[in-house]
């Protein structure tokens, strides 16, 4: 249930910028829209990573039963997604700020 609710939250957040752009800005480019839309998309990655990690746990549990492997797989998945989606971009931003 956690995986499903996380996925629904991620989908709602991922679709929201398109609806806001279409309805509030009549589909026109507007600099005031870029920052909030980017923030919404970045926030959407958190429940998406949670959903994927939970799904990995369920899949591994179904394959191997109640063992340490499903939990380890879910934690590795969460760490990998967090690293690629948050820590690497923040490190790139920090290195670009020093230049």
C-alpha positions in Angstrom: 0.0 0.0 0.0 2.9 2.4 0.7 4.3 1.7 -2.7 1.0 2.4 -4.4 0.3 5.6 -2.4 3.8 6.9 -3.1 3.4 6.2 -6.8 0.0 8.1 -6.8 1.7 11.0 -5.0 4.5 11.1 -7.5 2.2 11.0 -10.5 0.1 13.8 -9.1 3.2 15.9 -8.5 4.6 15.1 -11.9 1.4 16.1 -13.7 0.8 19.3 -11.7 3.3 21.5 -13.5 1.7 20.8 -16.9 -1.8 21.6 -15.5 -0.5 24.8 -13.8 1.2 25.8 -17.1 -1.9 25.2 -19.2 -4.4 26.8 -16.8 -2.6 29.5 -14.9 -0.3 30.7 -17.7 -2.4 29.8 -20.7 0.4 27.7 -22.0 2.7 30.7 -22.5 6.3 30.8 -21.4 6.7 32.7 -18.2 9.9 32.9 -16.0 7.7 33.0 -12.9 6.7 29.4 -13.6 10.1 27.8 -14.0 11.2 27.8 -10.4 8.0 26.5 -8.8 7.6 23.9 -11.6 11.2 22.7 -11.1 10.7 22.5 -7.3 7.5 20.4 -7.8 9.3 18.0 -10.1 12.2 17.6 -7.7 9.8 16.9 -4.8 8.0 14.3 -7.0 11.2 12.3 -7.1 11.0 11.5 -3.4 7.7 9.5 -3.5 8.8 8.0 -6.8 12.0 6.7 -5.2 10.0 5.4 -2.2 7.6 3.6 -4.5 10.3 2.0 -6.6 12.1 0.9 -3.4 9.0 -0.6 -1.9 8.2 -2.4 -5.2 11.7 -3.9 -5.2 11.1 -5.1 -1.6 7.8 -6.7 -2.7 9.4 -8.4 -5.7 12.4 -9.7 -3.7 10.1 -10.9 -0.9 8.0 -12.8 -3.4 11.1 -14.4 -4.9 13.1 -15.2 -1.8 10.6 -15.0 1.1 11.0 -13.3 4.4 14.8 -12.8 4.5 17.3 -10.0 4.8 17.7 -9.8 1.0 14.4 -7.9 0.2 15.3 -5.3 2.8 18.8 -5.0 1.6 17.7 -4.7 -2.0 15.1 -2.0 -1.1 17.8 0.0 0.8 20.3 -0.3 -2.0 17.6 0.8 -4.5 16.7 3.8 -2.3 20.4 4.8 -1.9 21.1 4.5 -5.6 18.1 6.6 -6.6 18.8 9.2 -4.0 22.4 9.4 -5.1 21.6 9.7 -8.8 18.6 12.0 -8.4 19.7 14.2 -5.6 23.3 13.9 -4.4 25.0 13.9 -7.9 23.1 16.9 -9.1 23.8 18.8 -5.9 27.5 17.9 -6.2 27.5 19.2 -9.8 25.8 22.4 -8.7 28.3 22.9 -5.9 31.3 22.3 -8.2 29.8 24.7 -10.8 29.4 27.4 -8.1 33.1 27.2 -7.3 34.1 28.0 -10.9 
